[in-house]
Structures are given as structure tokens and as C-alpha cells.
Amino acid sequence: MLSVAGLTRRFGEHLALDDVSFDVRPGRMTGFVGANGAGKTTTMRIILGVLAPTGGAVTWNGEPLSAEVRRDFGYMPEERGLYPKMKIREQLIFFGRLHGLGSRAGERADKLLSRLGLAERAGDTLETLSLGNQQRVQIAAALIHEPIALVMDEPFSGLDPLAVDAMVDLLREEVTPEVPVLFSSHQLELVERLCDDLVVLSRGKVVAAGPVSELAAGPTTTYRLVVGGDAGWLRDVPGITVRDVAGAAALFDVGSGDDGGLVQQVLQQAMSRGPVLEFAPERQALSDVFREATR
């Protein structure tokens, strides 16, 4: 597991990171979100050893993260770091050999280029590709050595939906259950779709962290009910506030102090009237979670 504990980082008088702590668990994708200047890139650079922290530590499986272990990480920086005039396949082989792949580097490069739909462009220079395809090559460079952890800074920025899907499919195929994945993004709907866990950073501090499902559920007081008949009878149930009724479907609120007893009463009454097709708490949109955490 990749962990950051109490990270601080100062640039002169400016405190960029203030006691940042979170875990990136194996086999799970962790979304790292925050406004511009929140400290996401600074945190990632410290994890990769590009910057030194002012305080705190980064650990790998409970041990201090060494330069030797970092060499086996995959990193996709926000400022793309490939060589524009170098041929694509040669470039991937070069990065693979830097990571010690040796003769396997060519095989890995061919597999990744084929998987990303770029096999026919393998002999072209990077600068001849569209920006979207250049990003595909960048993710291939991060994956070429089968990394033990993957850190990506805005990997999907500027990509069309088809390119996003291709990269997501590749990640799911290449990243084993032992590999922790951390990536930052401003595309909250994409984070919600892809991520298991979420870390929200604001002004250099972690203001929310945990499984996406739990953060989206929040202190739920709103429920959705769909029954086999008309749900209008909910308006007569004491203690709840009906937000909306449309035939068989209804949204209603219970008081924040309810311990679940009133919710169970509503469910039992619904079941006594006929089939219950759906009964569940309403999830918040991740954008709402983000706004509440950072305001």
C-alpha cells in the first residue's frame, strides 16, 4: 500500500501542503481532486521523489519509500515528458530498457501500441500525432515496465470519450489487483465512474477522503421509493417530507435525527400495499460532495 502521512511543503512563506495524509490501496483506483492550486501536483511530485517534503513521509507497505522502489512506479505527469522527434516505438523501448526490461521491451511496446490502436503509427515520430494520441503514448510509457504502483496527473485531460474509454480499458487490463493507482482529474463525472476511493484537497489540506460510495451517500436523509401502484399515499405518512410523487415513484426526506426506524416503517407500509420495486437512499453527485467539502 502507498501511504502519505503528515506531508507538508513550503515554498518560501507559502504553505502548499498542510499535514496531508491518505492511503492508496492495492487494486483500487483513488481519485485525487481539488481546485487549481490545491496541492495535487505537489503531492504527486513528492510521492515520485521529484520534490522533497518539508515534513512528513511517504511509505510503501509500511516502509519509507526508497529511490529503488520508486523506479518501479509508473508516472504520467501533467506536463507530458516524451520526445517529440523520436519514433513512438523506439521511445517506448527506450523507457522500457531504462526500467530494466531488456529484450522484453520491444514485445511490451508492440502490445501496448496495438492495444491503444497505434500499431500502424509505431514508426512515426511523436510530433506527427494528434494531442489525444500523444496522450495514449504517454500512458503506454507509464505502463511499459508493468509498474508496481501508478501515479497519473490529469491523464484524461482533453481526450474525447472514445479515447477515454480506450485508456480506461487498458488500465483495467494492465493494472493487477496488487497495484495501487492514484490519479488527479477535474472531470468529476469520470472520477465517479472509475474510482473506488476519493481524496479531496483544498488549500493544501485533505478535506474529505474515503470510498466514493460512502462519500456520495453522505448523511443521507432522502430516499427513493418505487412501488407497483400509485405512491401518493406517502403524503399521508407522518414524520416524512415528500419531495415529489410521479405515479409509482416518489422521493421523500426523513429527519436527520432519525435512527432508521421511520425509514423501516415506510418500507413496511409500502410492502403491505403491494410489490416494492425499488427502495434506496439517494446518492449525491460527486460534484455536490466536492462543493460541500471545499466551500
Secondary structure as UniProt FT lines:
FT   STRAND          2..11
FT   TURN            12..13
FT   STRAND          14..24
FT   TURN            26..27
FT   STRAND          29..33
FT   TURN            36..37
FT   HELIX           40..47
FT   TURN            48..49
FT   STRAND          55..60
FT   TURN            61..62
FT   STRAND          63..64
FT   HELIX           67..70
FT   TURN            71..72
FT   STRAND          73..76
FT   TURN            84..85
FT   HELIX           88..98
FT   TURN            99..100
FT   TURN            102..103
FT   HELIX           104..115
FT   TURN            116..117
FT   HELIX           119..121
FT   TURN            122..123
FT   HELIX           126..128
FT   HELIX           131..143
FT   TURN            144..145
FT   STRAND          149..153
FT   TURN            155..158
FT   HELIX           161..174
FT   TURN            177..178
FT   STRAND          181..184
FT   HELIX           188..194
FT   STRAND          197..202
FT   TURN            203..204
FT   STRAND          205..211
FT   HELIX           212..217
FT   STRAND          222..227
FT   HELIX           232..236
FT   TURN            238..239
FT   STRAND          240..246
FT   TURN            247..248
FT   STRAND          249..254
FT   TURN            256..257
FT   HELIX           261..273
FT   STRAND          276..281
FT   HELIX           286..294
//
